[in-house]
């Protein structure tokens, strides 16, 4: 039996269809990343799975339970890492972990939780004195203290430095190796690509595409060409200039210029020839395979969905 089964899920707020016919499943022991821009409906869908909202219609099964019934046995088997837990600042880290642990029948040892989340040295400090990244580690600790069979992770590494993110990835992989199922929402596409066994991309309350990161990436034809905007060219003019030069649609983000192209050798030849003729340097010029971010952008900015 799948750990999560969602069939034709709908959630309406008046005329607003936040979730509109969503269907997907998550196998036991799998990391499933549910992605989508703000307003896509993923937070509403996850809150229904957690039992925090009720569906308008559709079928939902989580670990064999109907989450809308909020049964004690269901609560004992899930862990939730919210974007912000609102933990009381006057508690010490040890105290708040101990408090949350008391709500579960099965619980990890304090030493285990502190070590896994890198909070050993902060155990007796008050939560209010911690940095943003350290408080996020506390949120993660509260999510795993009950040894959950299913862990909901909502933007788990927001505010983490690179080393802390890697520590969290190792923790998630270790838990999955022990049989825990993970439903992950994140805006870090490299995080989803690294951790997820499968990915679902939502838009307008529906599932736009689903598959392994590799299968979704393979569905994108072309190669990514990127470089830093040369001095003397304004960002507002870059898209039109380089779309003409490269013969492809160009995206501009800050000083980064990038395009997904079919014939990279020809495009790079035209691009570098143009740069030489205009006596301009294309800093950080790179030619790389497509990534999950390219899939995401294609699906959520009006491109054709990738085939899984």
N, C-alpha and C positions, 0 to 999 in steps of 0.2 A: 504493500500500500504506500502511496506517495505521502510524504510528510505534509505537503500542502497541495490541495486540489481546489482550483477556482474555475467555475463554469458560468459563463454568461452573466458576470457580475455587473450590477448597475447601482449607482448611487446618485440620486437627484437632489438638488437643492432648488426647489421651484423650477425655473426654466434652465438652470445650470446643470448639465450632465457631467458631473465631476468624473464618474467612472461609467463607461458606456459600452457594455458588452465585453468585458475583459475575461479572458480565459487563459489559464496557464497552470502548470503543476511544477512542484519541486520534489525531487527524489530524496529519500533519506540519505544523509551524509553528504549532500551536495551543497556547494556554494552557488546560489542563484543571485545575480545582480539585476535589480529592477531599476532601469535608468529612464530619464526623461527630463525635459526642461521644467522649470517652475510652472505649475498650472496644468501639467500633463495628467494629473490624477494619481500619481504613484503614492503620495503620502496618504491620501484618502483610502486607497486600496490597502496599504499596509496597516493603517489604523483599524480597518475592518477585520483583517487577519489577526490582529492583536486583541480584538474584542473591545476596542475603545469606541468604535462606531458600529452602527447597524446598517446593513445593506438595504437598498430599496427593493431589490429582487436579485435572484441568482442563487447559486449554491457555493458554499464555502466549507471546506473541511481542513482543519489544522490538527495534525497528529490524531486524526480520527474524531476530533471534537468539533462541535459548532461553537466558534469563539463568541458568538453573540450571547450564549448562555452563561458565560463567565464562571465556569465551574472551577472549583478549587484544584481538582486534579489537573486541569488544563494549565492553570497558573503555575503549578509546581513544576511543570515540564518546559516552560519557556523562559527565556531571558530577553530583556529589551534594553537596548542602548538608545535613548532618545537623543535628539540634537542638543537638548539641555535638560538636565534632570531636576534642577531647582533644589539641590541639596542644601540643607541648613548650614550656613557658614560657620556656626559656632561648634559644630561637631568636629572631632578629629577624624582623620582618614580611617583609623582603626575603628572608631566608634560607629561611623556611618556604615562601614562594611559589615560590622557585627550586627547592626540593626537590621539591615536588609537581609542578611543571612538567616535571621530568626524567622523570616516569613516562608522559608523553604524547608521541606522535609529532608531533602538531600542537599548537602552544601559542601563546598570546597573548604579546606582549612585556611585560616587567616594567612599563614605563612605562604601557602601556595598562591593565593590571590595576589598578595603583595608582590611576590617574586614575578609572577606572570605579567603583571602590569607595570613593573618597574617602579613601584611605590614604596619599596622597603625603607628608604631613607626618609620618607615623608609620613610614615605611619602615624606618628604622634603629633603632627602639625595640624592646625585647624584648616578646614577646607577653604575658608575665606582668605587664608594667607597664600594659597597656591596660585601659580600662574595659570593662564588659560589652558595651556597644553597639559599641565598636571591635573587640573580639574577634569579634563576630558579623560584622562587615565582613570580617575575615580569613577566616572560614568561607565567606563568599560569594565572596571572591577565589579560594579554593582550588577552589570549584565551577566557576568559569568559566575558569580558567587553561588548560585543555586544549581550548578552543574547542569545546565539546561540541555534538553534533547534538541531544542530548536532555539536559535539565537537570532533576534531581529537587530540589525545594525543600521542605524539611521545616521549617515554621514559620520562614521566612527572616528575618523582621523582628522577632522577639522581642527586647525590650530596646532597640529603636531609638526615638529621639525622632521627632517628626512629620517634621522635615526630612530625617532619615536614611531614614525609610520612603519618602518621596516620591522620594529619590534612588535607592533600590532599585527602586521601581516603574518609574522611567524606564529603569534598566538592563535590567530584564526586558523591557520593551516594545522597547527597542533591539535586544536579542538576538533577539527573535521577528521583528522586521522583517528581520533578517539570516537567517532561516530556522530558528532554534533552536526546538525543541519543549519545552514546559515542563509538568511535572506538579507541581502545587502542593498542599501541605496546609497549612492555616492555621486558626487559631481567630479571626482577624480577618475578620469577614464583609464589612466594607467593602473590605478588600484583595481578597477573592475577587470581589466585585461589580465592582471597578474593573478588575482584570487579566484575569479569566477569559473566554475565548470560550464555554466551556461548563462546567457545574458538575454533579458527581455527589454526592448526599448518601447516606451509608451509615448503617446502623443494624443491629445484631445480625448483622454479617457479610454483609449483603445491600445492594443498591442500592435505596434507597427512591424516589428521583426523579432525573431527569437532564434537562438542557436548558440553554439560554442563561439568564443571570441574568434577562433581561427576560421570557422565557417562563415561568420559574418564578414570578416576581413576579406576572405577569398571572394566574397560576392561583390566586392568593389573592384572594378577594373581600373588600371592605371597606377601611376607612381606619384608620390608626393614630392614636389619641387618647392623649396622654400629658401628665403634669403632675407636679410635685413634691408629695409628701405634705404636706398642711397641718399646721401646728402644732396639737397637741392631739389628734391621732389616732395611735394606735400602729400600727406596721407590721403587727403580727399581726392587727389588726382591719380593715385597709384593704381586703383582697380582698373580704370579705363586705359591707362597707359600700358600696363603690363598684360592685360587681357588681349590687347592688340598685338603686342610683341610675341606673346607665348601662344596665341591662338587657343586660349582656354580661359574659363572663368577663374578669376583670381579673388582670394579672400585676403583682407587686410585687417590685422589686429594689432593696434599700437604701431610698432615699427616692423612687425613681422608680415611678410608677404608670402603667400603660399597658394599653390594650385595643384589639383590632381589631374594628371595628364596621361594620355594614352601612349604617346611616343616620346619618351623622356629624352632620348639622344637628340632628336631633332629640336625639341623644345629648348634644351640646354644650349644647343649650338646657336639657335636664334637669339636666346637671351644673352649669352656671353658675347656674341657678336654685336648686339645692340649696346651692351655696356662698354665694350672697347671703343666702338665708334663714338660714344658720348663721353669717353674718358671718365667713366664711373666705376667704382669698385662695388661688387656685390658681396658684402660681408656675410659670413656664415652660410654661404651657398651650400645646400645639401640636397641629395637625391635619395629618398628612402621609400621603403615599402609602405603601404597603407597601414593605418593603425585603427584601433577601436574608436578613437576620437573621430577619424574620418567617416567611419560608418555612422556614428552618432550624428555628426553634422549633416551628412547627406540625408538621413532619415528625418531629422527634426527641423531642417531649414528648406523643405520643399523638394528635395531630390527624390529619386525613385528608391523604394525600399530595396535593401540588399537581400538576396536569396540566401537562406540558411542551408 
